[in-house]
Amino acid sequence: MRCTMEKLFRKGLGFLAVVGVLGLLLTSPAFAQSLNPARLMTASGVASPITLNILIGKYLGYYEKEGLQFELPSMGATGQGPIVQTVSQGRFEFGTLDATSLLSLDVQGEDLPLKAFYVYTQEHPEVMAAPEGSPVKSIKDLKGKKIGVRDITRARYPQGVLLSAGMDPQSAEYLPVGIGSGPVIALRRGDVQVLSLFDVDMARVESLGVKLQYIPLTDDWKTIQGPLLVTSEKLIKEHPDRIIGFGRAVAKATLFTLVNPEAAVKIFFKMYPEALPKGQTREEAIKDTLYILKARLPRLTIENRKVKKWGYIEPESWRLSAELLGYKGKVRKPYTAFYTNQFIDAINQFDQGAIVNQAKSYKID
C-alpha cells in the first residue's frame, strides 16, 4: 500500500487519490474478512427501533472503526432464554438482557459464564399513568385500583413501584391488557384505572388519542437501570478489545441518537426496510417511530446519573432490582458477580464533541 501511495503522489494525483485508494481498501472483501465478528442477539430477535441506538452504529461506521463486523441475525421472537444459551456457548458474542434475568437464573441455581458490561438504557423504562383528570395522581392513590400491564409476568414492575413507596404490592390488582390498542380499550371500558407499561408502549397509547397524566415514581425506582449488554466470560478474558470496541460504538451511536433522533430513525429504516410497519408510508413510519422514540430518549442520557460515563453500571441498581422485583434474600452470589465496569473508562475514550457535530450536521433522506 505504501508503494501505491508513493506512485500516486509521483503522478501528481495527490491527497484525493490516496483517499480514494484507502476507501477501496477499507471496503474491499479482504478488509471485511479482517473484521472480528460482533453478532448480537436481542429478545425480539428482529430489528427494532427501540434498540436503534445499538444498531445504527453499523451504518455510521462506528463498529468497523473498532475492527468489528456487526451483525443482527433475524431470529424471530426469541425471548431471553436463547440469548443466555447462545452467548454462553459463544455462538453470539453479545446479547441484551436486564438485571432481573441474570438474578433469576442465579436464584434458579444456574451458574452461567455471562456478565453484563454496559447498560444501554440508563433508567428502567417502566412508567405509570392514568387518564387525564383521574384522581389517581400518586403511588399512594393506587391502593385498591386495577392496573393494566402488558402481560401478567410484568406485574412485578408496578408491584416493585408500590414496594419502593412502602406500600403492599398486593394492595392493587393487576390485569393483562397487551400493548397498542389493548390498553386504550381497557381504559375506556373502565376495566383498569391505571396503566403500567414501558415508556414506548405508553407513548403508543398516547399516539392513539388518549391523554395521560404520569404518576411520579420514587427515587429508588429511578435508580434501577434498564437493559444491559452481556457477553461471555471467555470473551472478557480473551478479547477485551472487542468488548471495548462494541461498547464504544454503542456509546457513539447513543450520543448521535440523542442529538439527532430524526436522522437516527431514518438510518434505522435505511438499514432495515423490512421493519417498516405494514399499511404505512415510509414518511408516516418515520414520524410515528420518532414520536415513540422520544419517550425513550430521557432514559438514554447519562446527564442525570451519578456517574456520567456511557455504559456505567450502578452497583445500587442491582441491590434495588433484587429487593423490589422479587429476589430479596434469594440471590446466592454477590451482585458484583453479574456485571463488570472494567471496560467503561476505555469505552468512554472518544471525541464526544466530534460525534455531536456529526449528528447536528448529518443529512439523510
Number of C-alpha atoms within 10 A of each C-alpha: 10 6 7 10 18 12 14 16 14 9 9 9 12 14 11 11 14 18 12 11 14 14 11 12 14 13 10 11 10 10 13 15 10 11 16 15 15 19 18 24 29 25 17 15 19 18 22 14 20 14 17 21 26 22 27 28 25 20 15 16 15 21 27 21 13 19 19 23 19 22 14 15 14 13 14 12 12 15 14 19 12 17 24 25 14 17 25 23 15 15 13 22 21 26 24 23 23 19 21 17 13 23 23 16 15 18 16 11 10 11 11 17 15 24 20 26 25 31 27 27 25 28 23 20 22 20 20 25 23 23 19 13 10 12 11 20 16 15 20 11 12 22 16 10 15 18 27 30 26 21 14 13 9 18 21 16 25 26 23 22 24 24 20 22 17 11 17 13 22 12 14 17 16 25 18 19 24 17 19 17 12 14 27 23 14 20 19 12 10 11 15 23 20 27 30 26 28 20 21 22 21 25 21 21 23 17 14 11 9 18 14 19 16 18 19 13 17 14 10 16 22 21 20 23 27 22 20 21 26 29 26 23 17 15 19 19 9 9 11 14 17 20 26 23 22 26 27 27 28 27 27 26 27 28 21 26 24 19 18 17 22 19 20 29 24 22 21 24 20 17 15 15 12 11 15 18 13 9 8 11 11 16 11 13 19 20 15 17 21 18 18 22 23 16 17 19 19 16 20 23 20 19 13 12 15 10 12 12 16 26 27 25 24 18 16 13 21 22 15 20 24 21 16 23 19 16 17 12 9 14 17 11 12 9 17 12 10 19 23 17 16 14 20 20 14 14 24 20 10 13 9 14 10 12 16 18 12 14 20 13 10 12 9 10 6
